[in-house]
Amino acid sequence: MIERTPIFNFICYTLLALGMVIALLPFFIVIVASTLDLETVNRVPLPLTPSSHFWENAQTAWVRADLGNKLIHSIIFATAVGAGKVILSAMAAFSIVYFRFRGRHLIFWIIFITLMLPLEVRIVPTYSIAANALQPFQTILDITGITALVAWVSGIQIKLEWGLLNSYTGLVAPLVATATGTFLYRQFYLTVPDELAEATKMDGAGPVRFFVDILLPLSRSNMIALFTIMFVWAWNQYLWPLLVTTDPNFGIAVTQLKTLIPSEFGLPDWNVAMAGTLIIMSPPLLLVILMQRWFVRGLISTEK
C-alpha cells in the first residue's frame, strides 16, 4: 500500500496539473485562433486572448467545406461503424465462449492476430475489393475455366461487378470487424457464471434468447464503452474515406479539412480553418461528454 504524504500528494498533483496544461494548450490555441480576425491570427506571437469573430469564421468554414452535408455523412458513417463493431464483436465472442466446437480457441487467436494488420497495411487489397466486391468470385471463375466454358457454349461473357465506391457500404464494411471488441466481450462473457446459462437452458430458452435477453442487457456498459471508442475512432478516419469517396458530393467532415487549409499562395485565413476544426470535432466530443459515466463504468466495472 502506498503511503500518502503531503509531499507525495503535492508532487502527484503538480505532475497531473502539468500534464493537463500540456494536453489542453493546443486545444486552447485552436479556440483562441478561431475567434480572431485575419490580421490578428497571423501575428507573431499569436495573441492568447479570445476575440469576437468566431461566428463569422464558423459561417465561412461551414459554407466553404459544405459541413452541413458532410457532417450528416460523418454521423451516419461513424454510427454505423460503431454499431456494427459492437454487434459483430458481441456475436463473435458469444460463439467462441458458449459454443463448444473444435478449433474455437484457434479461431479466437487468429482474430486477435488481426490487430497486427490495421487498415493502412491492407489498404491496397481492401480498396481493390471495394472497387469491385465480386472480383474474388470473378477470379475463381476465370481460374477454374468456367468463364471460358460459358463463353464457348453460350457466347455469354461472365463479368461480375459490384462497386462499393461512394457508398455507405464501401465506407463501413471494411471497418466493421474488430479484434479489440471481440476480446473485450470474450473477457466479459467468461466472467458470467455458467449456472446462468444452465438455468436459462432449463427454462427452455435457446441460444438466441439467452444472448438477446441475458447477455446483452448484462453487457450494456461494455457496449456503450465500445461504441463510444469506435465512434470516435471512425469519426477520425481520414485515409480510407479519402480513397473511397471519389465523388466530391459524398464524403465525410474530416476529409473536408483539406479544403479549409490555406494554400501556398492563398489567403492565410487560419482563423477559418480553426473554426472549422472546432465544428468537426464537436460531435465526438459531445458524445464522450454525454457517455462519460457509462464509458468509465464499462471499462473498469468488475461487478458482473
Protein Blocks (a to p, Z undefined) as FASTA:
>chain_A
ZZddfklmmmmmmmmmmmmmmmmmmmmmmmmmmmpcfklmmpccddfbdcfklmmmmmmm
mmmnommmmmmmmmmmmmmmmmmmmmmmmmmmmmmmmpccehklmmmmmmmmmmmmcfkl
mmmmmmmmmmomklmmmmmmmmnommmmmmmmnopacdddddfehifklmmmmmmpcfkl
mmmmmmmmmmpcfklmmmmmmnopafklmmmmmmmmmmmmmmmmmmmmmmmmmmmpmklm
mmmmmbfkbccfklmmmmmpccfklccdfklmmmmmmmmmmmmmmmmmmmmmmmmmmmmo
cbZZ
